Amino acid sequence: MIASVGFSASQDAGSELEPFVELSFPVRGKYLPADHNYALFAACVHIIPEIRQQTSLSILTIPGFADKQGKILLTEQSCFKIRVPIPQISLIYQLAGKSIRVGIHEIQIGIPQIFMLRPAKKLKSRIVVIKGYSEPEPFLVAAQRQLDNLEISGKVSIPIDKEGEPSRKTLKVKRYTIVGFTTEISGLSDDDSLKLQQWGIGGKRHLGCGYFLPYKGGKNV
């Protein structure tokens, strides 16, 4: 069973969509902390301090194989993704070819591939954080409200985890633990899908939260 709430937001959305792109940077290294959201952002800021001021920028953390001891093992497919408006490509491209330290681990960043965003009827974010909403039902109402403000129509839901509970996720920022939920949104039009991928919902989008990916066949693609 999935906790969900449906809605139909206003269809007279305002201005034309601003064109965004996704830069996918390959990375080389051995390990990273499993929870590296804040450390990755801090490492990027060390190279490009202006990133702090880019409110439209979203960063997706790096996937790998969990070792069950607080680390992930990087693979040849490991990469991290950044979404920005087209005029910011040159700013973010400064990361290419750099070595960065994430926690105690060092990784090498390669030359990115640049992709236009593609619409999908269903999108999924591993974690969405909405300040003040750490329980499933109030969170869903708050997520609906944010989507409504973006004039996006769809159905928002929290998938169920292996224990049969709504999929709750956490991340650490310095001494604080932040609670969020895996979030799926289905029934999207092409324009609404692109808008959601561009702007996301919730906070902490510099830390990998609210970063929605196309979802097919039980996984993000």
N, C-alpha and C positions, 0 to 999 in steps of 0.2 A: 504494500500500500504506500502511496505517496501523498504527503501533506501538500495541498495545493489550493490556490485560489485563482479564479478566472476574472477577467475584466475586459472591457472594451473602451480603450482610451479614445480621445478625440481624433478624428481622421483628418482634420484640417491643419496638419502639421505646418509649422512656420516656414522657415527659409530653406533654401536648397542645401543639401548635404555638403559639408566641407569634405574635400577628398583627403582621405588618410591612406597611409601605406603601413605595411608591417615589415620591419627589418629583422631578418632571422640570422643571428650571428652564430656560426659554429664555434665550439669551445674545445680546447684540448687541456687535459689534466687527468688526475687520478680520482680525487674525491672532492666532495663539497659537504658542508653541514646539511643535513636533511632540511632543517629550517634555516634557510639562507636568505629569506626575503629582504630583511633590513640590511644585512651585510652586503648583498649584491648591489642594492641601491646606493649604499654608502661608497662602495668601490667605484661605481659609475660617477658619482658626484665628485669624487677625488680627481677624476680625469676631466670631467666637464661640470664645473660648479653651476653653470647656468641651468642644469637639469632641475634644480630645486624650484625654479620659477616657472617651469613648463607644466601648467595645470592640465593641459590636454594630453600629456604623455602618459602611456601605460607601459609597465614592464612586466613580462611574464618570467617567472623563475625557471630554473634549469632542471629538466627531468633527468633521472638516472635510476639505477637499481638500488633500493634500500638495503643496507647491510644489517638492519635491526639494532644497530648500535649508535644511532644518531648521525649516520653519514649516508651519502648516496655515492655509488660508483658511477663515474661518467663513462659513456660509450662513444663510439664514432658518430652516432646520431645526436648526441647531446648538443643542444643549442639554447640560446635564450633570445626572446623576441621582444621587440619594442615597437609600439604603434604610435605614430605621430602624424600630424598634418604634413602634407608634401613640403611646405617651405622649411620644415625643421630637419629634413633628411641630412643636410650638410653638417648640422650641429651634432647629430647622433652618430654620424659616420666617423667622427673622431675616435670612437672606441675601437675601430678596426685595427688589428695588428698590435693591440696593447696587451700587456700582461697585467693582471689585477690580482689582488689578494682578497679572498673572501674568507673571513675568519682566519684560520691558520693555513688555509690551502691557497695555492697559486694556480691560476688558469690562464691560458693564452686565448685571446679572442681573435677569430679569423675575419675574413672579408664577408660581409653579409650578402645574402640574397634579399631582394626587395620585391614584395608582392603587393598587389592591390587586394583589398578586402573583397571577399566573395560572400554573397548572401546565402543563408541557409534558413530553412523554416524552423529549425530547433537549434538553440545555442546553449552552451553549458559553461559555467565558471566553477573552478575547483573550490573557490572560497569567495564569498561576498560578505563584506563587513559593513553593517549599518550601526552607527554609534547609538547605544542605548537599547539595542534589540538583540538579546542573547537567547531568546526562547523562540521556538519555531513559528507559532501562530502569529504573535506580534511582528516577528520578522517578515513574514509573508505579506502582512498588511502594509508594512513600511516599504517593502520592495514594490508592491503594487503602486503605492503613492508616488514613488520615484519614477517608475515607468510611465505613470499617468502624466507626470510633469514633463516628461520627454515626448509625450503624445505618441506612445508606442502601445499597440494592441497585441495581446498574446495571453498565454497562460503561464504563470510562474509557479514553480514547484520545488520542493526539496526532496531529492531521492533518499531512499532508505538504505542504511548501512547494513553490514553483515549481522549486526545484533538486532535488526528490525527497528532501529531508531532513526529519526531524521539525521542526515549526515552532517554532523557538527565538526568544524575544523578550527584549529587554533594556530596562531603565529605569535612569535615573541619579538617585541621591539624593546631592546635594552632590557629593563627589569620588568616589563609589563607583558602580560599575556592577553591577546586580543581574540575574541570569539566571533566566528562567522559560520556560514553554512554553504555547502555546495548548492548551487542554484541552477535550475534548468528553466528555460523559457521557450515555449513552443507556440506554433500557430502564427509565426511571424511573416509579414509581407517582406518583399525584398528590401524596400526602403527602411522599414523598421528594423530589420536584421542588421543592415549596415549601420544604422544609427546607434544601435545597442553595442555593436562591436567598436564603434568609434568612441563613444562616451562612457559606456559601462554604467553600473549603478553602485551605490555605496561609496565608501572611502578607501584610502590606502591603495590607490591604483598604481602608485609608484612601487608598491611592495607586492605586486602580483595579484591583488584582490580586484574583483569585478572585471576580470579580463575574460571575455566570452569568446569561445571557440565553436565552430560548427560541430555538430554532434550527429553521428550516424552509427547505426548498428551497435549501440551500446558503448561507443567510445568517442572521444573527440578526434577529429581528423584535421 
